Amino acid sequence: MKSICLYILIVEWDIIIVKVLEVRLVPVTIDIDKCGKIDNCPGEGLCIKLCEQGALIEKDGDVVLISENCDDCDLCIQNCPNQAISKV
């Protein structure tokens, strides 16, 4: 998963304080309306089958993203027959 670091400089009473914040980015998003659940997917959950990192799983018939497992390879985006998966 990608993350960015934000550096914030705060000047108070002639003292410079540097704060570092790490913000994690969600690599992809799933449009639930387009997805149509695994039962209605022409690829029968192809995105889950293709994901070698286990970032996409099936839960109660839905495709669920585990963003910390995603390595941003885009295989799910390229192979989704419903074009339901995209970059954020």
PyMOL Python script that loads the backbone (N, CA, C, O; Angstrom):
from pymol import cmd

cmd.read_pdbstr("""\
ATOM      1  N   MET A   1       0.838  -1.159   0.000  1.00  0.00           N
ATOM      2  CA  MET A   1       0.000   0.000   0.000  1.00  0.00           C
ATOM      3  C   MET A   1       0.892   1.234   0.000  1.00  0.00           C
ATOM      4  O   MET A   1       1.916   1.278   0.682  1.00  0.00           O
ATOM      5  N   LYS A   2       0.495   2.211  -0.758  1.00  0.00           N
ATOM      6  CA  LYS A   2       1.259   3.445  -0.808  1.00  0.00           C
ATOM      7  C   LYS A   2       0.934   4.324   0.382  1.00  0.00           C
ATOM      8  O   LYS A   2      -0.175   4.305   0.915  1.00  0.00           O
ATOM      9  N   SER A   3       1.921   5.086   0.780  1.00  0.00           N
ATOM     10  CA  SER A   3       1.693   6.062   1.830  1.00  0.00           C
ATOM     11  C   SER A   3       2.506   7.304   1.502  1.00  0.00           C
ATOM     12  O   SER A   3       3.494   7.238   0.770  1.00  0.00           O
ATOM     13  N   ILE A   4       2.089   8.413   2.038  1.00  0.00           N
ATOM     14  CA  ILE A   4       2.830   9.648   1.854  1.00  0.00           C
ATOM     15  C   ILE A   4       3.131  10.216   3.229  1.00  0.00           C
ATOM     16  O   ILE A   4       2.394   9.982   4.187  1.00  0.00           O
ATOM     17  N   CYS A   5       4.210  10.956   3.315  1.00  0.00           N
ATOM     18  CA  CYS A   5       4.559  11.618   4.566  1.00  0.00           C
ATOM     19  C   CYS A   5       4.329  13.114   4.400  1.00  0.00           C
ATOM     20  O   CYS A   5       4.754  13.718   3.415  1.00  0.00           O
ATOM     21  N   LEU A   6       3.671  13.682   5.351  1.00  0.00           N
ATOM     22  CA  LEU A   6       3.446  15.115   5.367  1.00  0.00           C
ATOM     23  C   LEU A   6       4.327  15.713   6.458  1.00  0.00           C
ATOM     24  O   LEU A   6       4.321  15.251   7.599  1.00  0.00           O
ATOM     25  N   TYR A   7       5.076  16.737   6.097  1.00  0.00           N
ATOM     26  CA  TYR A   7       5.908  17.424   7.058  1.00  0.00           C
ATOM     27  C   TYR A   7       5.260  18.767   7.355  1.00  0.00           C
ATOM     28  O   TYR A   7       5.004  19.560   6.449  1.00  0.00           O
ATOM     29  N   ILE A   8       5.005  19.009   8.608  1.00  0.00           N
ATOM     30  CA  ILE A   8       4.342  20.241   9.007  1.00  0.00           C
ATOM     31  C   ILE A   8       5.299  21.035   9.892  1.00  0.00           C
ATOM     32  O   ILE A   8       5.786  20.532  10.905  1.00  0.00           O
ATOM     33  N   LEU A   9       5.555  22.256   9.506  1.00  0.00           N
ATOM     34  CA  LEU A   9       6.394  23.144  10.305  1.00  0.00           C
ATOM     35  C   LEU A   9       5.489  24.082  11.089  1.00  0.00           C
ATOM     36  O   LEU A   9       4.605  24.734  10.532  1.00  0.00           O
ATOM     37  N   ILE A  10       5.725  24.134  12.365  1.00  0.00           N
ATOM     38  CA  ILE A  10       4.956  25.019  13.234  1.00  0.00           C
ATOM     39  C   ILE A  10       5.948  25.937  13.939  1.00  0.00           C
ATOM     40  O   ILE A  10       6.907  25.477  14.558  1.00  0.00           O
ATOM     41  N   VAL A  11       5.708  27.217  13.838  1.00  0.00           N
ATOM     42  CA  VAL A  11       6.596  28.174  14.498  1.00  0.00           C
ATOM     43  C   VAL A  11       5.814  28.823  15.639  1.00  0.00           C
ATOM     44  O   VAL A  11       4.815  29.509  15.427  1.00  0.00           O
ATOM     45  N   GLU A  12       6.300  28.585  16.841  1.00  0.00           N
ATOM     46  CA  GLU A  12       5.681  29.176  18.019  1.00  0.00           C
ATOM     47  C   GLU A  12       6.779  29.772  18.900  1.00  0.00           C
ATOM     48  O   GLU A  12       7.703  29.072  19.314  1.00  0.00           O
ATOM     49  N   TRP A  13       6.671  31.029  19.172  1.00  0.00           N
ATOM     50  CA  TRP A  13       7.592  31.683  20.084  1.00  0.00           C
ATOM     51  C   TRP A  13       9.042  31.392  19.729  1.00  0.00           C
ATOM     52  O   TRP A  13       9.831  31.033  20.603  1.00  0.00           O
ATOM     53  N   ASP A  14       9.398  31.541  18.474  1.00  0.00           N
ATOM     54  CA  ASP A  14      10.754  31.342  17.969  1.00  0.00           C
ATOM     55  C   ASP A  14      11.243  29.896  18.082  1.00  0.00           C
ATOM     56  O   ASP A  14      12.447  29.643  18.036  1.00  0.00           O
ATOM     57  N   ILE A  15      10.340  28.975  18.227  1.00  0.00           N
ATOM     58  CA  ILE A  15      10.690  27.552  18.260  1.00  0.00           C
ATOM     59  C   ILE A  15      10.047  26.905  17.037  1.00  0.00           C
ATOM     60  O   ILE A  15       8.857  27.080  16.777  1.00  0.00           O
ATOM     61  N   ILE A  16      10.851  26.158  16.295  1.00  0.00           N
ATOM     62  CA  ILE A  16      10.325  25.465  15.129  1.00  0.00           C
ATOM     63  C   ILE A  16      10.074  24.010  15.505  1.00  0.00           C
ATOM     64  O   ILE A  16      10.974  23.306  15.964  1.00  0.00           O
ATOM     65  N   ILE A  17       8.861  23.583  15.306  1.00  0.00           N
ATOM     66  CA  ILE A  17       8.466  22.213  15.604  1.00  0.00           C
ATOM     67  C   ILE A  17       8.149  21.531  14.274  1.00  0.00           C
ATOM     68  O   ILE A  17       7.385  22.060  13.467  1.00  0.00           O
ATOM     69  N   VAL A  18       8.731  20.367  14.052  1.00  0.00           N
ATOM     70  CA  VAL A  18       8.455  19.614  12.839  1.00  0.00           C
ATOM     71  C   VAL A  18       7.650  18.381  13.223  1.00  0.00           C
ATOM     72  O   VAL A  18       8.069  17.589  14.067  1.00  0.00           O
ATOM     73  N   LYS A  19       6.505  18.230  12.601  1.00  0.00           N
ATOM     74  CA  LYS A  19       5.681  17.056  12.828  1.00  0.00           C
ATOM     75  C   LYS A  19       5.632  16.256  11.537  1.00  0.00           C
ATOM     76  O   LYS A  19       5.465  16.818  10.455  1.00  0.00           O
ATOM     77  N   VAL A  20       5.776  14.970  11.654  1.00  0.00           N
ATOM     78  CA  VAL A  20       5.711  14.086  10.499  1.00  0.00           C
ATOM     79  C   VAL A  20       4.461  13.228  10.634  1.00  0.00           C
ATOM     80  O   VAL A  20       4.273  12.533  11.633  1.00  0.00           O
ATOM     81  N   LEU A  21       3.625  13.285   9.633  1.00  0.00           N
ATOM     82  CA  LEU A  21       2.407  12.492   9.615  1.00  0.00           C
ATOM     83  C   LEU A  21       2.467  11.540   8.436  1.00  0.00           C
ATOM     84  O   LEU A  21       2.764  11.961   7.318  1.00  0.00           O
ATOM     85  N   GLU A  22       2.194  10.285   8.659  1.00  0.00           N
ATOM     86  CA  GLU A  22       2.138   9.321   7.574  1.00  0.00           C
ATOM     87  C   GLU A  22       0.674   9.076   7.239  1.00  0.00           C
ATOM     88  O   GLU A  22      -0.130   8.729   8.104  1.00  0.00           O
ATOM     89  N   VAL A  23       0.348   9.261   5.978  1.00  0.00           N
ATOM     90  CA  VAL A  23      -1.020   9.065   5.502  1.00  0.00           C
ATOM     91  C   VAL A  23      -1.008   7.896   4.539  1.00  0.00           C
ATOM     92  O   VAL A  23      -0.299   7.923   3.533  1.00  0.00           O
ATOM     93  N   ARG A  24      -1.778   6.886   4.836  1.00  0.00           N
ATOM     94  CA  ARG A  24      -1.858   5.723   3.956  1.00  0.00           C
ATOM     95  C   ARG A  24      -2.954   5.923   2.932  1.00  0.00           C
ATOM     96  O   ARG A  24      -4.059   6.358   3.258  1.00  0.00           O
ATOM     97  N   LEU A  25      -2.638   5.602   1.698  1.00  0.00           N
ATOM     98  CA  LEU A  25      -3.576   5.778   0.608  1.00  0.00           C
ATOM     99  C   LEU A  25      -4.221   4.451   0.248  1.00  0.00           C
ATOM    100  O   LEU A  25      -3.542   3.427   0.177  1.00  0.00           O
ATOM    101  N   VAL A  26      -5.519   4.463   0.023  1.00  0.00           N
ATOM    102  CA  VAL A  26      -6.216   3.268  -0.438  1.00  0.00           C
ATOM    103  C   VAL A  26      -5.930   3.152  -1.933  1.00  0.00           C
ATOM    104  O   VAL A  26      -6.240   4.065  -2.698  1.00  0.00           O
ATOM    105  N   PRO A  27      -5.332   2.016  -2.355  1.00  0.00           N
ATOM    106  CA  PRO A  27      -4.879   1.902  -3.740  1.00  0.00           C
ATOM    107  C   PRO A  27      -5.995   1.817  -4.773  1.00  0.00           C
ATOM    108  O   PRO A  27      -5.870   2.392  -5.855  1.00  0.00           O
ATOM    109  N   VAL A  28      -7.071   1.123  -4.471  1.00  0.00           N
ATOM    110  CA  VAL A  28      -8.175   0.977  -5.417  1.00  0.00           C
ATOM    111  C   VAL A  28      -9.498   1.108  -4.689  1.00  0.00           C
ATOM    112  O   VAL A  28      -9.565   1.016  -3.463  1.00  0.00           O
ATOM    113  N   THR A  29     -10.535   1.321  -5.454  1.00  0.00           N
ATOM    114  CA  THR A  29     -11.876   1.368  -4.898  1.00  0.00           C
ATOM    115  C   THR A  29     -12.774   0.444  -5.720  1.00  0.00           C
ATOM    116  O   THR A  29     -12.555   0.257  -6.917  1.00  0.00           O
ATOM    117  N   ILE A  30     -13.760  -0.119  -5.083  1.00  0.00           N
ATOM    118  CA  ILE A  30     -14.698  -1.032  -5.748  1.00  0.00           C
ATOM    119  C   ILE A  30     -16.064  -0.367  -5.790  1.00  0.00           C
ATOM    120  O   ILE A  30     -16.629  -0.028  -4.751  1.00  0.00           O
ATOM    121  N   ASP A  31     -16.592  -0.182  -6.992  1.00  0.00           N
ATOM    122  CA  ASP A  31     -17.934   0.366  -7.168  1.00  0.00           C
ATOM    123  C   ASP A  31     -18.923  -0.787  -6.995  1.00  0.00           C
ATOM    124  O   ASP A  31     -19.068  -1.626  -7.884  1.00  0.00           O
ATOM    125  N   ILE A  32     -19.591  -0.822  -5.863  1.00  0.00           N
ATOM    126  CA  ILE A  32     -20.485  -1.928  -5.523  1.00  0.00           C
ATOM    127  C   ILE A  32     -21.629  -2.053  -6.530  1.00  0.00           C
ATOM    128  O   ILE A  32     -22.062  -3.162  -6.843  1.00  0.00           O
ATOM    129  N   ASP A  33     -22.121  -0.915  -7.038  1.00  0.00           N
ATOM    130  CA  ASP A  33     -23.215  -0.953  -8.011  1.00  0.00           C
ATOM    131  C   ASP A  33     -22.789  -1.630  -9.311  1.00  0.00           C
ATOM    132  O   ASP A  33     -23.557  -2.393  -9.897  1.00  0.00           O
ATOM    133  N   LYS A  34     -21.567  -1.351  -9.763  1.00  0.00           N
ATOM    134  CA  LYS A  34     -21.057  -1.980 -10.987  1.00  0.00           C
ATOM    135  C   LYS A  34     -20.658  -3.432 -10.758  1.00  0.00           C
ATOM    136  O   LYS A  34     -20.810  -4.270 -11.647  1.00  0.00           O
ATOM    137  N   CYS A  35     -20.155  -3.723  -9.580  1.00  0.00           N
ATOM    138  CA  CYS A  35     -19.630  -5.055  -9.288  1.00  0.00           C
ATOM    139  C   CYS A  35     -20.720  -6.117  -9.382  1.00  0.00           C
ATOM    140  O   CYS A  35     -20.531  -7.135 -10.047  1.00  0.00           O
ATOM    141  N   GLY A  36     -21.819  -5.903  -8.746  1.00  0.00           N
ATOM    142  CA  GLY A  36     -22.922  -6.844  -8.818  1.00  0.00           C
ATOM    143  C   GLY A  36     -22.721  -8.124  -8.036  1.00  0.00           C
ATOM    144  O   GLY A  36     -23.417  -9.110  -8.275  1.00  0.00           O
ATOM    145  N   LYS A  37     -21.786  -8.126  -7.108  1.00  0.00           N
ATOM    146  CA  LYS A  37     -21.481  -9.297  -6.273  1.00  0.00           C
ATOM    147  C   LYS A  37     -20.924 -10.459  -7.103  1.00  0.00           C
ATOM    148  O   LYS A  37     -21.018 -10.459  -8.331  1.00  0.00           O
ATOM    149  N   ILE A  38     -20.365 -11.409  -6.440  1.00  0.00           N
ATOM    150  CA  ILE A  38     -19.700 -12.528  -7.111  1.00  0.00           C
ATOM    151  C   ILE A  38     -20.709 -13.383  -7.880  1.00  0.00           C
ATOM    152  O   ILE A  38     -20.395 -13.877  -8.962  1.00  0.00           O
ATOM    153  N   ASP A  39     -21.907 -13.562  -7.340  1.00  0.00           N
ATOM    154  CA  ASP A  39     -22.922 -14.381  -8.010  1.00  0.00           C
ATOM    155  C   ASP A  39     -23.292 -13.839  -9.387  1.00  0.00           C
ATOM    156  O   ASP A  39     -23.609 -14.614 -10.289  1.00  0.00           O
ATOM    157  N   ASN A  40     -23.255 -12.518  -9.560  1.00  0.00           N
ATOM    158  CA  ASN A  40     -23.637 -11.889 -10.816  1.00  0.00           C
ATOM    159  C   ASN A  40     -22.431 -11.468 -11.664  1.00  0.00           C
ATOM    160  O   ASN A  40     -22.606 -10.818 -12.695  1.00  0.00           O
ATOM    161  N   CYS A  41     -21.244 -11.819 -11.257  1.00  0.00           N
ATOM    162  CA  CYS A  41     -20.028 -11.430 -11.969  1.00  0.00           C
ATOM    163  C   CYS A  41     -19.768 -12.386 -13.128  1.00  0.00           C
ATOM    164  O   CYS A  41     -19.706 -13.599 -12.927  1.00  0.00           O
ATOM    165  N   PRO A  42     -19.612 -11.847 -14.355  1.00  0.00           N
ATOM    166  CA  PRO A  42     -19.295 -12.713 -15.492  1.00  0.00           C
ATOM    167  C   PRO A  42     -17.963 -13.447 -15.309  1.00  0.00           C
ATOM    168  O   PRO A  42     -17.759 -14.520 -15.877  1.00  0.00           O
ATOM    169  N   GLY A  43     -17.072 -12.871 -14.526  1.00  0.00           N
ATOM    170  CA  GLY A  43     -15.774 -13.496 -14.271  1.00  0.00           C
ATOM    171  C   GLY A  43     -15.769 -14.385 -13.038  1.00  0.00           C
ATOM    172  O   GLY A  43     -14.737 -14.954 -12.680  1.00  0.00           O
ATOM    173  N   GLU A  44     -16.916 -14.504 -12.390  1.00  0.00           N
ATOM    174  CA  GLU A  44     -17.072 -15.335 -11.191  1.00  0.00           C
ATOM    175  C   GLU A  44     -16.011 -15.026 -10.125  1.00  0.00           C
ATOM    176  O   GLU A  44     -15.403 -15.935  -9.562  1.00  0.00           O
ATOM    177  N   GLY A  45     -15.801 -13.743  -9.861  1.00  0.00           N
ATOM    178  CA  GLY A  45     -14.818 -13.342  -8.853  1.00  0.00           C
ATOM    179  C   GLY A  45     -13.386 -13.420  -9.357  1.00  0.00           C
ATOM    180  O   GLY A  45     -12.471 -13.738  -8.598  1.00  0.00           O
ATOM    181  N   LEU A  46     -13.192 -13.129 -10.642  1.00  0.00           N
ATOM    182  CA  LEU A  46     -11.866 -13.198 -11.253  1.00  0.00           C
ATOM    183  C   LEU A  46     -10.845 -12.331 -10.516  1.00  0.00           C
ATOM    184  O   LEU A  46      -9.681 -12.710 -10.393  1.00  0.00           O
ATOM    185  N   CYS A  47     -11.273 -11.191 -10.036  1.00  0.00           N
ATOM    186  CA  CYS A  47     -10.349 -10.289  -9.333  1.00  0.00           C
ATOM    187  C   CYS A  47      -9.750 -10.974  -8.105  1.00  0.00           C
ATOM    188  O   CYS A  47      -8.565 -10.812  -7.816  1.00  0.00           O
ATOM    189  N   ILE A  48     -10.567 -11.735  -7.389  1.00  0.00           N
ATOM    190  CA  ILE A  48     -10.102 -12.448  -6.201  1.00  0.00           C
ATOM    191  C   ILE A  48      -9.112 -13.539  -6.597  1.00  0.00           C
ATOM    192  O   ILE A  48      -8.088 -13.733  -5.941  1.00  0.00           O
ATOM    193  N   LYS A  49      -9.428 -14.237  -7.663  1.00  0.00           N
ATOM    194  CA  LYS A  49      -8.558 -15.323  -8.129  1.00  0.00           C
ATOM    195  C   LYS A  49      -7.206 -14.804  -8.599  1.00  0.00           C
ATOM    196  O   LYS A  49      -6.188 -15.471  -8.412  1.00  0.00           O
ATOM    197  N   LEU A  50      -7.186 -13.618  -9.209  1.00  0.00           N
ATOM    198  CA  LEU A  50      -5.947 -13.056  -9.748  1.00  0.00           C
ATOM    199  C   LEU A  50      -5.056 -12.400  -8.699  1.00  0.00           C
ATOM    200  O   LEU A  50      -3.849 -12.277  -8.904  1.00  0.00           O
ATOM    201  N   CYS A  51      -5.626 -11.985  -7.598  1.00  0.00           N
ATOM    202  CA  CYS A  51      -4.857 -11.243  -6.598  1.00  0.00           C
ATOM    203  C   CYS A  51      -3.958 -12.183  -5.801  1.00  0.00           C
ATOM    204  O   CYS A  51      -4.425 -12.953  -4.961  1.00  0.00           O
ATOM    205  N   GLU A  52      -2.673 -12.104  -6.079  1.00  0.00           N
ATOM    206  CA  GLU A  52      -1.685 -12.965  -5.417  1.00  0.00           C
ATOM    207  C   GLU A  52      -1.390 -12.516  -3.986  1.00  0.00           C
ATOM    208  O   GLU A  52      -0.833 -13.278  -3.197  1.00  0.00           O
ATOM    209  N   GLN A  53      -1.762 -11.283  -3.656  1.00  0.00           N
ATOM    210  CA  GLN A  53      -1.450 -10.738  -2.336  1.00  0.00           C
ATOM    211  C   GLN A  53      -2.580 -10.949  -1.325  1.00  0.00           C
ATOM    212  O   GLN A  53      -2.414 -10.656  -0.140  1.00  0.00           O
ATOM    213  N   GLY A  54      -3.716 -11.450  -1.785  1.00  0.00           N
ATOM    214  CA  GLY A  54      -4.853 -11.622  -0.875  1.00  0.00           C
ATOM    215  C   GLY A  54      -5.502 -10.312  -0.483  1.00  0.00           C
ATOM    216  O   GLY A  54      -6.104 -10.207   0.585  1.00  0.00           O
ATOM    217  N   ALA A  55      -5.383  -9.304  -1.351  1.00  0.00           N
ATOM    218  CA  ALA A  55      -5.967  -7.997  -1.060  1.00  0.00           C
ATOM    219  C   ALA A  55      -7.460  -7.962  -1.350  1.00  0.00           C
ATOM    220  O   ALA A  55      -8.177  -7.118  -0.811  1.00  0.00           O
ATOM    221  N   LEU A  56      -7.933  -8.865  -2.191  1.00  0.00           N
ATOM    222  CA  LEU A  56      -9.357  -8.964  -2.493  1.00  0.00           C
ATOM    223  C   LEU A  56      -9.858 -10.305  -1.996  1.00  0.00           C
ATOM    224  O   LEU A  56      -9.315 -11.357  -2.335  1.00  0.00           O
ATOM    225  N   ILE A  57     -10.898 -10.247  -1.189  1.00  0.00           N
ATOM    226  CA  ILE A  57     -11.464 -11.479  -0.642  1.00  0.00           C
ATOM    227  C   ILE A  57     -12.975 -11.459  -0.841  1.00  0.00           C
ATOM    228  O   ILE A  57     -13.559 -10.419  -1.145  1.00  0.00           O
ATOM    229  N   GLU A  58     -13.595 -12.611  -0.668  1.00  0.00           N
ATOM    230  CA  GLU A  58     -15.047 -12.729  -0.733  1.00  0.00           C
ATOM    231  C   GLU A  58     -15.589 -12.746   0.690  1.00  0.00           C
ATOM    232  O   GLU A  58     -15.107 -13.486   1.547  1.00  0.00           O
ATOM    233  N   LYS A  59     -16.601 -11.914   0.923  1.00  0.00           N
ATOM    234  CA  LYS A  59     -17.257 -11.899   2.226  1.00  0.00           C
ATOM    235  C   LYS A  59     -18.752 -11.726   1.984  1.00  0.00           C
ATOM    236  O   LYS A  59     -19.203 -10.680   1.517  1.00  0.00           O
ATOM    237  N   ASP A  60     -19.501 -12.755   2.306  1.00  0.00           N
ATOM    238  CA  ASP A  60     -20.960 -12.745   2.124  1.00  0.00           C
ATOM    239  C   ASP A  60     -21.362 -12.407   0.688  1.00  0.00           C
ATOM    240  O   ASP A  60     -22.345 -11.700   0.464  1.00  0.00           O
ATOM    241  N   GLY A  61     -20.604 -12.911  -0.277  1.00  0.00           N
ATOM    242  CA  GLY A  61     -20.919 -12.696  -1.688  1.00  0.00           C
ATOM    243  C   GLY A  61     -20.381 -11.406  -2.272  1.00  0.00           C
ATOM    244  O   GLY A  61     -20.469 -11.191  -3.480  1.00  0.00           O
ATOM    245  N   ASP A  62     -19.823 -10.541  -1.432  1.00  0.00           N
ATOM    246  CA  ASP A  62     -19.244  -9.272  -1.891  1.00  0.00           C
ATOM    247  C   ASP A  62     -17.737  -9.398  -2.041  1.00  0.00           C
ATOM    248  O   ASP A  62     -17.102 -10.234  -1.398  1.00  0.00           O
ATOM    249  N   VAL A  63     -17.177  -8.561  -2.894  1.00  0.00           N
ATOM    250  CA  VAL A  63     -15.719  -8.443  -3.002  1.00  0.00           C
ATOM    251  C   VAL A  63     -15.293  -7.370  -2.009  1.00  0.00           C
ATOM    252  O   VAL A  63     -15.810  -6.253  -2.033  1.00  0.00           O
ATOM    253  N   VAL A  64     -14.354  -7.709  -1.141  1.00  0.00           N
ATOM    254  CA  VAL A  64     -13.898  -6.794  -0.095  1.00  0.00           C
ATOM    255  C   VAL A  64     -12.405  -6.566  -0.272  1.00  0.00           C
ATOM    256  O   VAL A  64     -11.647  -7.509  -0.501  1.00  0.00           O
ATOM    257  N   LEU A  65     -11.982  -5.299  -0.164  1.00  0.00           N
ATOM    258  CA  LEU A  65     -10.578  -4.925  -0.293  1.00  0.00           C
ATOM    259  C   LEU A  65      -9.911  -4.885   1.069  1.00  0.00           C
ATOM    260  O   LEU A  65     -10.417  -4.254   1.997  1.00  0.00           O
ATOM    261  N   ILE A  66      -8.773  -5.562   1.188  1.00  0.00           N
ATOM    262  CA  ILE A  66      -7.912  -5.450   2.364  1.00  0.00           C
ATOM    263  C   ILE A  66      -6.720  -4.617   1.899  1.00  0.00           C
ATOM    264  O   ILE A  66      -5.727  -5.148   1.402  1.00  0.00           O
ATOM    265  N   SER A  67      -6.839  -3.315   2.068  1.00  0.00           N
ATOM    266  CA  SER A  67      -5.908  -2.374   1.435  1.00  0.00           C
ATOM    267  C   SER A  67      -4.452  -2.554   1.855  1.00  0.00           C
ATOM    268  O   SER A  67      -3.546  -2.283   1.067  1.00  0.00           O
ATOM    269  N   GLU A  68      -4.215  -3.007   3.085  1.00  0.00           N
ATOM    270  CA  GLU A  68      -2.820  -3.178   3.515  1.00  0.00           C
ATOM    271  C   GLU A  68      -2.118  -4.318   2.777  1.00  0.00           C
ATOM    272  O   GLU A  68      -0.889  -4.393   2.792  1.00  0.00           O
ATOM    273  N   ASN A  69      -2.879  -5.204   2.131  1.00  0.00           N
ATOM    274  CA  ASN A  69      -2.278  -6.301   1.362  1.00  0.00           C
ATOM    275  C   ASN A  69      -2.023  -5.933  -0.095  1.00  0.00           C
ATOM    276  O   ASN A  69      -1.284  -6.632  -0.789  1.00  0.00           O
ATOM    277  N   CYS A  70      -2.620  -4.855  -0.560  1.00  0.00           N
ATOM    278  CA  CYS A  70      -2.535  -4.484  -1.978  1.00  0.00           C
ATOM    279  C   CYS A  70      -1.138  -3.954  -2.318  1.00  0.00           C
ATOM    280  O   CYS A  70      -0.609  -3.075  -1.638  1.00  0.00           O
ATOM    281  N   ASP A  71      -0.553  -4.509  -3.389  1.00  0.00           N
ATOM    282  CA  ASP A  71       0.758  -4.035  -3.840  1.00  0.00           C
ATOM    283  C   ASP A  71       0.648  -3.140  -5.070  1.00  0.00           C
ATOM    284  O   ASP A  71       1.657  -2.828  -5.703  1.00  0.00           O
ATOM    285  N   ASP A  72      -0.563  -2.728  -5.408  1.00  0.00           N
ATOM    286  CA  ASP A  72      -0.803  -1.757  -6.472  1.00  0.00           C
ATOM    287  C   ASP A  72      -0.413  -2.293  -7.857  1.00  0.00           C
ATOM    288  O   ASP A  72       0.092  -1.544  -8.694  1.00  0.00           O
ATOM    289  N   CYS A  73      -0.650  -3.588  -8.095  1.00  0.00           N
ATOM    290  CA  CYS A  73      -0.254  -4.198  -9.372  1.00  0.00           C
ATOM    291  C   CYS A  73      -1.254  -3.928 -10.499  1.00  0.00           C
ATOM    292  O   CYS A  73      -0.902  -4.055 -11.672  1.00  0.00           O
ATOM    293  N   ASP A  74      -2.477  -3.563 -10.169  1.00  0.00           N
ATOM    294  CA  ASP A  74      -3.540  -3.232 -11.126  1.00  0.00           C
ATOM    295  C   ASP A  74      -4.135  -4.418 -11.877  1.00  0.00           C
ATOM    296  O   ASP A  74      -4.913  -4.210 -12.808  1.00  0.00           O
ATOM    297  N   LEU A  75      -3.802  -5.650 -11.511  1.00  0.00           N
ATOM    298  CA  LEU A  75      -4.390  -6.804 -12.201  1.00  0.00           C
ATOM    299  C   LEU A  75      -5.905  -6.835 -12.049  1.00  0.00           C
ATOM    300  O   LEU A  75      -6.617  -7.194 -12.987  1.00  0.00           O
ATOM    301  N   CYS A  76      -6.393  -6.466 -10.889  1.00  0.00           N
ATOM    302  CA  CYS A  76      -7.843  -6.467 -10.670  1.00  0.00           C
ATOM    303  C   CYS A  76      -8.525  -5.429 -11.557  1.00  0.00           C
ATOM    304  O   CYS A  76      -9.595  -5.685 -12.110  1.00  0.00           O
ATOM    305  N   ILE A  77      -7.907  -4.264 -11.692  1.00  0.00           N
ATOM    306  CA  ILE A  77      -8.471  -3.201 -12.527  1.00  0.00           C
ATOM    307  C   ILE A  77      -8.513  -3.636 -13.991  1.00  0.00           C
ATOM    308  O   ILE A  77      -9.518  -3.451 -14.677  1.00  0.00           O
ATOM    309  N   GLN A  78      -7.422  -4.209 -14.453  1.00  0.00           N
ATOM    310  CA  GLN A  78      -7.303  -4.600 -15.858  1.00  0.00           C
ATOM    311  C   GLN A  78      -8.228  -5.755 -16.234  1.00  0.00           C
ATOM    312  O   GLN A  78      -8.594  -5.889 -17.402  1.00  0.00           O
ATOM    313  N   ASN A  79      -8.607  -6.583 -15.281  1.00  0.00           N
ATOM    314  CA  ASN A  79      -9.352  -7.806 -15.593  1.00  0.00           C
ATOM    315  C   ASN A  79     -10.788  -7.841 -15.100  1.00  0.00           C
ATOM    316  O   ASN A  79     -11.478  -8.838 -15.314  1.00  0.00           O
ATOM    317  N   CYS A  80     -11.255  -6.803 -14.455  1.00  0.00           N
ATOM    318  CA  CYS A  80     -12.638  -6.795 -13.971  1.00  0.00           C
ATOM    319  C   CYS A  80     -13.590  -6.674 -15.162  1.00  0.00           C
ATOM    320  O   CYS A  80     -13.557  -5.669 -15.871  1.00  0.00           O
ATOM    321  N   PRO A  81     -14.435  -7.679 -15.394  1.00  0.00           N
ATOM    322  CA  PRO A  81     -15.325  -7.634 -16.554  1.00  0.00           C
ATOM    323  C   PRO A  81     -16.405  -6.535 -16.447  1.00  0.00           C
ATOM    324  O   PRO A  81     -16.974  -6.122 -17.457  1.00  0.00           O
ATOM    325  N   ASN A  82     -16.676  -6.075 -15.235  1.00  0.00           N
ATOM    326  CA  ASN A  82     -17.684  -5.043 -15.036  1.00  0.00           C
ATOM    327  C   ASN A  82     -17.084  -3.642 -14.893  1.00  0.00           C
ATOM    328  O   ASN A  82     -17.811  -2.665 -14.715  1.00  0.00           O
ATOM    329  N   GLN A  83     -15.764  -3.552 -14.972  1.00  0.00           N
ATOM    330  CA  GLN A  83     -15.042  -2.280 -14.774  1.00  0.00           C
ATOM    331  C   GLN A  83     -15.462  -1.623 -13.464  1.00  0.00           C
ATOM    332  O   GLN A  83     -15.675  -0.413 -13.397  1.00  0.00           O
ATOM    333  N   ALA A  84     -15.575  -2.439 -12.435  1.00  0.00           N
ATOM    334  CA  ALA A  84     -16.026  -1.961 -11.131  1.00  0.00           C
ATOM    335  C   ALA A  84     -14.881  -1.534 -10.216  1.00  0.00           C
ATOM    336  O   ALA A  84     -15.110  -0.916  -9.176  1.00  0.00           O
ATOM    337  N   ILE A  85     -13.640  -1.866 -10.608  1.00  0.00           N
ATOM    338  CA  ILE A  85     -12.490  -1.550  -9.765  1.00  0.00           C
ATOM    339  C   ILE A  85     -11.671  -0.458 -10.451  1.00  0.00           C
ATOM    340  O   ILE A  85     -11.374  -0.554 -11.642  1.00  0.00           O
ATOM    341  N   SER A  86     -11.311   0.571  -9.701  1.00  0.00           N
ATOM    342  CA  SER A  86     -10.550   1.672 -10.280  1.00  0.00           C
ATOM    343  C   SER A  86      -9.619   2.276  -9.244  1.00  0.00           C
ATOM    344  O   SER A  86      -9.723   1.996  -8.050  1.00  0.00           O
ATOM    345  N   LYS A  87      -8.708   3.109  -9.725  1.00  0.00           N
ATOM    346  CA  LYS A  87      -7.832   3.845  -8.817  1.00  0.00           C
ATOM    347  C   LYS A  87      -8.637   4.912  -8.117  1.00  0.00           C
ATOM    348  O   LYS A  87      -9.611   5.436  -8.658  1.00  0.00           O
ATOM    349  N   VAL A  88      -8.224   5.222  -6.920  1.00  0.00           N
ATOM    350  CA  VAL A  88      -8.915   6.247  -6.130  1.00  0.00           C
ATOM    351  C   VAL A  88      -8.580   7.607  -6.676  1.00  0.00           C
ATOM    352  O   VAL A  88      -9.058   8.616  -6.156  1.00  0.00           O
TER     353      VAL A  88
END
""", "prot")
cmd.dss("prot")
cmd.show_as("cartoon", "prot")
cmd.util.cbc("prot")
cmd.orient("prot")
